[in-house]
Amino acid sequence: MNNNKGSKRLPKSPFEKFLNIEIIRAGSGFSLVKLPFRRDFTNPHKSLHGGVIVSLADTASAIALSGYNNTDNFFTTKFNIEFRKQAKTDIFAKAEVVNKKKSFYFININIFDSAKETIAKAKSVFFIPPP
């Protein structure tokens, strides 16, 4: 399901397609996305690799920002994540733009599993160059 409620959506990147990320909801300053569990994305502990989880959170941030500002000219300048538990099912990321200072946008991301248990919490900062 793709419910973009009037926001401009960037075309899926090849990496986003490779990860099979699904947009559940997206709008002005928020997004909810899903990453299906794939054995190919696991670590030796049979849980999702941390890099895959970070990629989902970063993608959720970009989708939330693209809906907020209707631009595709931005990039991540800072990303911080705290892992809370292993992910052994499909995971979801909910991102929300929470602040703006000049050309910097601050985004909070909650990553959780199918049981709605928190896998990780993240914060990102994106930069949008002035026109």
C-alpha positions as CSV (number, residue, x, y, z in Angstrom):
1,M,0.0,0.0,0.0
2,N,1.3,3.4,-0.9
3,N,-0.6,6.3,0.7
4,N,1.4,9.4,0.0
5,K,-1.4,12.0,0.8
6,G,-0.3,14.7,-1.5
7,S,3.5,14.5,-0.9
8,K,6.0,14.2,-3.7
9,R,7.6,10.8,-3.6
10,L,11.1,10.2,-4.9
11,P,11.4,7.3,-7.2
12,K,12.7,4.1,-5.5
13,S,16.5,3.9,-5.6
14,P,18.1,0.7,-6.8
15,F,19.2,0.0,-3.2
16,E,15.7,0.6,-1.9
17,K,14.4,-1.9,-4.5
18,F,17.1,-4.4,-3.6
19,L,16.0,-4.2,0.1
20,N,12.4,-4.5,-1.0
21,I,11.4,-1.6,1.2
22,E,7.6,-1.0,1.2
23,I,6.0,2.4,1.9
24,I,3.0,1.8,4.2
25,R,2.3,5.5,4.8
26,A,4.0,8.8,3.9
27,G,3.1,12.4,4.1
28,S,4.3,15.8,5.1
29,G,7.1,15.1,7.5
30,F,6.4,11.5,8.3
31,S,6.7,8.0,6.9
32,L,6.1,4.4,7.9
33,V,8.0,1.8,5.9
34,K,8.5,-1.9,6.1
35,L,11.5,-4.2,5.4
36,P,10.6,-7.8,4.9
37,F,12.8,-10.3,6.8
38,R,15.2,-12.0,4.4
39,R,17.7,-14.6,5.4
40,D,20.1,-13.0,2.9
41,F,20.2,-9.9,5.2
42,T,21.1,-11.7,8.5
43,N,24.3,-11.8,10.5
44,P,25.9,-15.0,12.0
45,H,23.3,-14.7,14.8
46,K,20.5,-15.2,12.3
47,S,19.1,-11.7,13.0
48,L,19.0,-8.8,10.6
49,H,22.3,-7.2,10.1
50,G,22.7,-3.7,11.7
51,G,23.6,-2.2,8.4
52,V,20.3,-3.3,6.9
53,I,18.4,-1.7,9.9
54,V,20.3,1.5,9.5
55,S,19.5,1.5,5.8
56,L,15.8,1.2,6.5
57,A,15.9,4.0,9.0
58,D,17.8,6.3,6.7
59,T,15.3,5.6,3.9
60,A,12.4,6.3,6.2
61,S,14.0,9.6,7.0
62,A,14.4,10.5,3.4
63,I,10.8,9.6,2.6
64,A,9.6,11.7,5.5
65,L,11.7,14.7,4.4
66,S,10.7,14.5,0.7
67,G,7.1,14.7,1.8
68,Y,7.8,17.6,4.1
69,N,9.7,19.8,1.7
70,N,8.8,18.4,-1.8
71,T,12.4,18.2,-2.9
72,D,14.9,15.6,-3.9
73,N,18.0,17.7,-3.3
74,F,19.1,16.7,0.2
75,F,21.5,14.4,1.9
76,T,22.2,12.9,5.3
77,T,24.8,14.8,7.4
78,K,24.5,12.9,10.7
79,F,23.0,9.6,11.7
80,N,22.9,8.1,15.2
81,I,21.3,4.8,16.2
82,E,20.9,2.9,19.4
83,F,20.1,-0.8,19.0
84,R,17.8,-2.3,21.7
85,K,17.3,-5.9,20.5
86,Q,17.9,-8.3,17.6
87,A,15.4,-8.3,14.7
88,K,14.3,-11.8,13.6
89,T,11.0,-10.8,11.8
90,D,9.9,-8.1,9.3
91,I,10.8,-4.7,10.7
92,F,9.2,-1.3,10.3
93,A,10.6,2.3,10.6
94,K,8.5,5.3,11.5
95,A,10.2,8.6,10.8
96,E,9.1,12.1,11.7
97,V,10.6,15.5,11.0
98,V,10.8,17.1,14.4
99,N,12.7,20.3,13.9
100,K,14.3,22.6,11.3
101,K,17.2,25.0,11.7
102,K,18.1,26.9,8.6
103,S,18.8,24.3,6.0
104,F,19.1,21.4,8.5
105,Y,16.2,19.0,9.2
106,F,16.1,16.9,12.3
107,I,14.3,13.5,12.2
108,N,13.5,10.9,14.8
109,I,13.1,7.3,13.8
110,N,11.6,4.4,15.7
111,I,12.4,0.9,14.3
112,F,10.2,-1.9,15.6
113,D,9.3,-5.5,14.8
114,S,6.1,-7.3,13.9
115,A,5.2,-7.6,17.6
116,K,5.7,-3.8,17.9
117,E,8.7,-4.2,20.1
118,T,11.4,-1.6,19.7
119,I,14.5,-2.8,17.8
120,A,16.3,0.6,17.7
121,K,15.9,4.3,18.0
122,A,17.6,6.7,15.7
123,K,18.1,10.4,14.9
124,S,19.2,11.8,11.7
125,V,20.0,15.2,10.4
126,F,19.6,16.1,6.7
127,F,20.8,19.1,4.8
128,I,18.8,20.8,2.0
129,P,21.0,23.3,0.1
130,P,19.4,26.7,-0.4
131,P,17.9,27.3,-3.8
